[in-house]
Amino acid sequence: MKISILTIFPEYFDSPLGVSILKRASEKAAVEFEIINIRDFASDKHQTTDDRPFGGGPGMVMKVEPIDGALQFLLKKAKSQNRKILLTSAKGVMFTQQKAIEYSQCDELVIVCGHYEGVDERVAAHLIDEEVRIGDYVLTGGEAAAVVIADAIARLIPGVLGNELSNVNESHSRPGQLGFPQYTRPSEYRGWKVPEILLTGHEANIAKWRKDSREDGDENKRTQ
C-alpha cells in the first residue's frame, strides 16, 4: 500500500514516520509513505498556498491551485485505480475503525492536510473523494489527523504487526465494541490483585469473562 500526504509542513512527519508501527510498516515495505510539499506547486516565487476568503472574514483559506497541482503530480505516477483521496476537515465524516478497515483495502491512499480557516471548497467538490475528521474539535492543521489515520491503517496491513492476531476482536472492531481488561505479572501489586479467573488457565471461562467485561464494562465482574 502507498500512503501519500500533501502538506505545507512536510517536516512535521519526520518523527512520526521514523518510530514505532509506522517505521516498521515502512521497513517491511508493507506501506510506502510519500510526503508532498504543497508549496512546491504554488505559482508564485513566494510559494503562496493561502489567501483571504471571498466575502470577508478572519483568517486565511488554502488555495485550490497548489493542491490541484500536487494531486495531478501524484495521479500521473499512480499505479492503481484502487485509490482514495481524503481531505482532513472539521466538517468531514468521522474517522472510525470501520473507515480504517475500508481505507486499508486501497492500493493507494492520498491525504490532503487542511489548514488555516479551511480549504477552498472547490477542493472538496472536485478533487477529493471524502472529507474526514478524527474528532469533534479543531486542530491547528490536518497533519496530526493524517498521522492518526496513517497509523490506524498501517497496523491493519498484513505483515506490519508482530502478531497477526493482534487485530482480531480488538476495540472498535465493530461499532461500540470496547476492549477487555488486560493484566500481566506480578499477579499482585500493592494489594491490587489480578482477577483470579485469569490465573486458572481455563480458556472457556476466561473467554466468557472477557466477553462479559467487554460488553458491559461492569467493574465488579472485572475484579472477580
Secondary structure, DSSP 4 states (H G I P E B T S, - for coil): -EEEEEES-GGGGTTGGGSHHHHHHHHTTSSEEEEEEGGGG-SSTT---EEPPTT--SS-EE-HHHHHHHHHHHHHH---S-EEEEEEEEEEEEP-HHHHHHHHT-SEEEEE--BTT-B-HHHHHHT-SEEEESSSS--SBTHHHHHHHHHHHHTTSTTSSSSGGGGTT-TTSSTT--PPP---S-SEETTEEPPGGGGS--HHHHHHHHHHHHHH--HHHHT-
